[in-house]
Amino acid sequence: MDMEDTLQKLRELEPLELAGRLVLARTGQIPDFFALMETGAANVTVYADKGLSEALFMPEDVNVELEHLLRYVDIIPHRHDFFELVCVLEGTCRHTVAEQTAALAPGDITIVPPGLAHHLRAAPDCVCLTIKVRTSTFDQAFSALLQEQSLLSVYFTQNLYAPQSRTALTFHCGPDAFISEHLLYMYRQQQERRAYCGSIIEGLMSVLFSHLLQNHQESLEFSRGMTQFDRRMGEVIGYLGSHYPTATLAGTARSFYMNPSYLSASLRRATGQTFSELVRTFRLRRAAELLAHSRLKLEEICEQIGYQDTTQFIRYFKAAYGVTPHVYRKQKH
């Protein structure tokens, strides 16, 4: 199947879309997505109100998943605990974020962070892919992106670690054959489910992010303005994400020409965590990754992430993950 065949397949109406079109013809109203579901609609509606979870909507071993956005169906206002990209290939899509409504056009890519309510409605001529990116492993899957000193890395860092500053971001890319072909190839990989498709899709996501920065950074639009404070704290958090094994409050403050007390208070305001808690978060996330994907001994992991005392590390890890490092490793293997 080539890219044109994949696009043509996306243009065809799925059974749920056909059902929605029938309801529209009969009642004059586009039906709610959950009203069309045969079972479990009430339960899923509750989840939509509280926030859709990656555990419910993404396979356990998948970090990036693509979906075709349904037409003739109203995707009611909802929140989720994963990042979502809304990528319009053809037609238009009405998108409401924080009570601001925009008509997304071909080439528009909107990134919606965890916890931010939004509402999608695709026009009948729309071909749109949504991409769910797992938050719990984002900094592992896209560590290279977060270590760059770019507006996009600041944006993701802010939304991962400073929930008070969350905002949607839109790239207005216009006609860009690289992006459309890239998205269609990712979708095709997922549909065919061949060996290594997950790794290929994650790699292509990294390429997509880099392409957006290289070619479309000037088209960026935020649903809520990113303040100078937001950007500065994003830079600090990004720095800690790279220097957590040895970072100190005094040393970090010197690197950013800030007073330590001011830096400490600013981080607390931006993230809800103290400096020490934030550094611990980075250390434990890296430890979890090493436990799951390496054969390093516990002492070696502690050394890598900046802990001298394994007993202290075990206590912190169990408090964060609910199990000891040993049990966590067994669960992941």
N, C-alpha and C positions, 0 to 999 in steps of 0.2 A: 504493500500500500504506500503510494507516494504522498507528498504533502497536499496536493490538490484533492486526492481521494479522501484524505483525513478531513480536510475542510468541508468537502461535500457531505461527508457523513455527519458532521456537526450541524450542518444546515437542516438536515432532516429532523422532523419532530419525533421526539420520544413518546412512549405511551402516556406518560404523565402530562406531557405538553398537549397531546391530542385530547386528553380528558379535560384539561383546563380550557382548551379552545371550545369544546362542546358546552361547558358551563358558561363561558362568556357569551356564546351565541344564544343560549337559553335565557340567561338572566341579565345580560348586559354588564356583568361585573367579572373581573378577574378573580378567580378563587384563591383563597389562602392555601399555601403549600400543605399545611398540616391537615386541612379539611379534606384534601384529596387522598391522604394516606389511609389505607384500609384498616390498619391496626396501630395502636400506640400513639395516636395523634395527641391525646390529652397529655400524656407523659412527656412527649417531645416538646409540646408547647410550653410546659413548665420549664423544661431545660432551656428553651429559647429565652424565656423571661429571666432566668437566673444566670444564664451564660452557658453556651454549648462547650462541652469539654473535648479535648483532643482524645481522651480515652474512649469516648463514645463515637467519635467521627473519624478517627484515623486508626488504621491497623497498627498494632503494637510495634512492628519492626519497620515502620515507614516514617521518615522525617519530612517528606514533601509529597503531597498528593494533589492531583489536578482533578477538577470536575467541570463539566459543561453546565453553565448557568441556564436554568430552565426558563423558557418563554411561556406566556399565557398562564403563569403562576406567580403569585405574589409571595416573595421571600420576606416574611414579616420582620419587623425590627427585632434584632437579636444581638447578643454579645457572645464572644467565645474566648477561650484561654489560649488560642493559637494566633499566629499572624495569618492574615489572609490577603492575597493579591487578587485584584479584580482587573482582568486584562481583556479589553474589548478588541476583537478582530474585525468585526463588521457591524453595521447598524449602530444603534444607540442603546444606552442603559441608564435608567434614572437611579441615582445613588444619593441617599440622604445620610449624612454624618453629622451628629451633634446639631440637629435641626437645620442644617444647611443642605439644600438640594442642588445637585449638579447633574447635567446631562453628559455622561461620558461618551466620547466619540471614538471612532477607530484609531488605535494607537495610544489611547489613554491607559495608563496602568496606575491603579490606586492601591496603596498599601494600608491596610487597616490593622492596627495593633491590638493585642489582647485587651479585653475589658472595655472597648469603645463600641457603643451601640451604633449599628448602621442598618440600612434598609435598601434592598436591591429590587428593581423591577426591570427586566429586560424587555425591550420593544420586540414586536413580532419578527422584525428583520435582523435581530441582534444575534451575533455569534460571539460569545464571551466565555472565557475560561477563568475559573477561580482556582487559586493555588493556596492550599493550606500548608503552612510551615510550622512544624512542631516547636513550641516555645521552650519546652523542657530540654531540648537538645540543640537549640539554635546556636548557642555560643560554641558548641563542639563542632557542628556541621559547617558553620561559616566563621570559624575562628580567624581566618585570614582577612575576611571582610571587616571584622570588628577591630582588628589591629591597625587598619589603615586610618590615616588622619583625613577623613572625608566627611562631608555632610551626612552621607548615608550611614556611615559607621556611627556617627554621633546620634543620629535618629534612632537606629536600632538599639544602641546602648541605653539611650534615655528611656525607650519604651520597655526594655527588659528590666531595668533596675530603678527607674524613677517613674512609677505609675501615675504620680500626680501631674506629669507633663505630657501625657499621651495625646497624640494628634495623628490624624490620617495624613498621608502624603500622596500627591498625584504627579506623575510624569506625563506631560502632554507630548508624546513622541511623534504623532502624525504618521505619515507613510514611512515605514521602516521595515523593509523586507527581512532584514536579519532577525528582528524581534518576532514577527509573525511566523517565520519558518522555524525559529527556535522553539516557540511555544507549541507549535503543531508537532514538532519532532518529540518534545517531551511528552505530550499527550499520547502520541503513537507508541512511545516506549512503554508507557504505563498500561495502555490497552493490550499490548502484545505480551507483557509480563515475561520477557525473555531474561536469561541469566544476566545479572549485574545491572538490571534496569534501575534499581534504586540508587546505586552509586552514580550511574550516568545522569539521572535526573538531578541529583544533588550537585554534581559537577556543573551541569548546564545552568542551574540556578545561580551558582557563583559567577559564571560567565555573563548571565543576564544582568546581574547587579553591576558588574564591572562595565558592561556596555552602556547601561543607563547613565552611570556616572561619567563615562568618557564622552558620550554623545548627546545627552539630554539633560544634563544637570541644570542648564539655564532655564528649563521649562518647569522646574519644581514649583509646586503649589501646596501649601499646608492648609488643613482645615482650621487650624488654630495657629496663630503666629508663634514660631519658635523664638523665644526671647534670648537675649544675650546670656542671661543666667542659665537657661536651658542648655545652650551650646557649651558654655564653660563647664557646667557640671557633667555634661556628656563627655567632654574631653578628659576630665579628671577620672571619671568612671572607666573610660577606655584605657587610660594610663594604668589604673589599678588592675584591670583585666590582663595586662601584660606583665606587670611588675609585682603581683601579689605575693610571690614567695619571700620577697625582701622588703616590701613597701612599709614605710613608717609614716605616721602622721606628719612629723617634722620634715622628713625628706620629701614627701609629696607636696607639702605646703611650699617648700623652697623651690621645687620644680615649676610651680605655677605662680610664684611670687605672691603668695597669700599668707596671711597670718594663720597659724595653726588653729586657733580658736574659731576664726571666721570660716575656715575650710570645714572644720568639724560640724559647725552649725549648718552650713550650706548643704553638706551631704545629707545630714539628717532631714533637712527640709525637702530635699529633692527625692530622696529614696526611702525615707522612713527608717533608715538603718544608721547606726553609728559607723564611724570609720572602721573600727575593729570588726563589727558585724559584717560589713560589706567585704572586707578582705577575707574573712572567714568563708563567706558565700562563694567567692571565687576559688578559694583553696579546696573547699569540699566538692564543688562541681568538678574540678579537675581530678580530684581523688576518685570520684565516682566513675569518671571516664577511664582512668587508669585501671581501676578494679575490674571494669567490664571488658576492657580491650587489651590488657597486657598481663604478663605473668610476673610483674615486679613484686618483690616482697613488700610487706607492709612498711618496714623500715625504709626501703628505697623510695616508696611513694611519699612517706612523710618528709624525707629529705628533699624530694623534688618540689613539694608544695610549700615548704617553709616551716614544718613542725619538727622540733627536736624531741618532743615527748610523745611517744606512741600512745600512751595511756590517755593523754589529753585529746589527741586526735580521735581515738576510738569514742570517747565520750561525746565530742562535738558531732562526729559523724552519726552516731546513733540518735542524737537529739534531732538532727536534720532529716535523716532518712528512715528512722524508726527501727532500723536493724543495725547490727554490727557490720563493719567492713567485710568480715569473713562470710557472714550470711549473705550480704549483698552480692559478693562475688559469685557465690554458689548459685544464687537466683539468676544471675546473668549468663551463666555458662551452661 
